[in-house]
Structures are given as C-alpha cells and as structure tokens.
Amino acid sequence: MAPGVSYQYERPRQLRWLTHIPRDLGQFPRFAFRSENELPIAGILAGSGVLWLVDEPILHGAQGVGRQLGLNARSTQKTLVHIPFSLGAVNLPFEFNVPDNLNSTFYYIGDGWTHLSVATSFWVYGLVKRDNRAAQTASQLGTAILSTGLMVQSLKRLTGRQSPFVTTKARGEWHLFPSYTRYQSRVPNYDAFPTGHLATAMVTVTVIADNYPEKHFVRPLGYGLMGLLGYAMLNNGVHWASDYPVGIALGYAMAKIAVRNGRTRVEQSAPAGTGFHTLPRPQPWYRQAHLSPYSQGPFTGLSATWQL
C-alpha cells in the first residue's frame, strides 16, 4: 500500500459482518467529528447551503438537458421477481426489478441490488480463489452499505424533505419529524434528504478503491458512474442537488470505518526490514466489555461498560 506498509486480511467468518454494524455506527461520531475534519464538515454544510439556494435552476437545467437528449425522465422498471411479504400492516415485498429506459439505467447504478451484487461477486471470488482480500472487501461492503442505509433512513425520517416531483413549494417543504404512519403513507413527500443512492455508491467505490489501490481505474470509473447517477436523479425529479453532499459524505465515512476495521496494518519492525509486527486492531463491540466490581450502599456487584 505504501513503502514499508502492508495489510493483513483475515478470512471473515460467515455473516459476522452483520455483527459489525453496531460497532461501526458507534465509531462514526468519533471518526467523523475529529478536529481535523472541521474544515471538510464546514465545506459540506456550506456546499449544501449554496446548492439549496440554486436547487430550482439546477433541477430545471438538468431536466431541460434531458428533454434535448430525448431521455425519458420517468423512472420505470420491470419487475422480474415479486414475492409478497407483510409485517403487520407494513407491506415489505421482495422484488427484483431491472430498468427499461436509459435514464432508469443511470438511476439503477445506485440501487441496493447493484451494490449487493458487487459485494456478492467479491464474496464468491474470495470463496473460490481462497482470496482473503476479496472476501474481506465483500464483508466490508455489506457492513458499510447497511450501516449507511440506517443512517440515511434516520435522517430522511427526521428531516422529511419533499422530492422535486411532488413538491408544493420552491425547493421543497421540510416536515421535521413526520410520524411513521405519515411517512409511510406518502414516502416521496418526506424522503429526499439526504440521497441514499449516492451514499451507497460512494460506499462501494471507496471500499473497493481502498482495498485495491493498485487498480487505478476504480475511482475515475466509480465517480463517473456516480455523476451519471446524480444527473439521473435530477432528471427524474427524485432528488435536489443539495441532497447530495451529506449523503456522499456519510457513505465515504462509513466506508472508511469499515475498511479500517476490516484489515490489520502490518509495518516493518525496523528500518532495515528485519521483520514485521502486526498493529493491534479493535476488538468487535461485543468483546469490548470491561467488567469492574462496584459497591454502592447495600448493593455490590459487577458493572459492564463498552468503549466503541
């Protein structure tokens, strides 16, 4: 990765990545809000504010370009698999859809199925070739994609911003803290901010690029595809441009955390290169419990604390 530095990839245990999600979410505040990140955070917030001021002309300009190019602005897909499923009053069908026009194809770049398919490809390759780096990349992708999804969905349900195609006022209304029933009844009225599609795409590009730095095409290709995705979401009226910075930043941060926890850095132990030593790696969150006895009045016992 760098002169005198390499990384060790252990073979991940099956489905262990699911247990890493609470750990990575717990590490996010300390990772993201470090003092050295003050300037980038200020830039993200300022950029979002500036884009918010010009959301309408950006949206109309993008849609005008789409009309000139003959791009169908409708996001339409064909359902190949549909398995009905409900949890109480909530319908959660299992569906597998594919796009049926060019704009929808660009939009599909950010679909969860696309990125889970990429993760599965790395997992299959790692299994067949006994390649721990590929297997760990798949594990990191699974953890980061779901962790990012949880954060994005939480923010959507807190901010309640209207999508452009259902907006009732310039730049969309914000309905802070909409109720669960209200949100579920008209999702497009409340789920614009931030973008989950670009957040997920950023996860995939960052995880792969960090684990395969010798593949110099990953970032240019990935960012190029993200550009097409960003345009498609403007053209079909799903998102405002100001929804993008925070979503992209969340995906980047969660990807970095997953990569950091998914491999062990190995450095030369001496300048002459006489040997290597493995740097310690944080234990999973459920193994970080610290037990200590306590006594308070008539009560005695053990207390357990976790440091994420």
Secondary structure by P-SEA (a helix, b strand, c coil): ccccbbbbbccccccccccaaaaaaaacccccccccaaaaaaaaaaaaaaaaaaaaaaaaaaaaaaaaacccccbbbbbcbbbbbbcccccccbbbbbbccaaaaaaacccaaaaaaaaaaaaaaaaaaccaaaaaaaaaaaaaaaaaaaaaaaaaaacccccccccccccccccccccaaaaaaccccccccccaaaaaaaaaaaaaaaacccccaaaaaaaaaaaaaaaaaaaaccccccccaaaaaaaaaaaaaaaaaabbbbccccccccccccccccccccccbbbbbbbcccbbbbbbbbcc
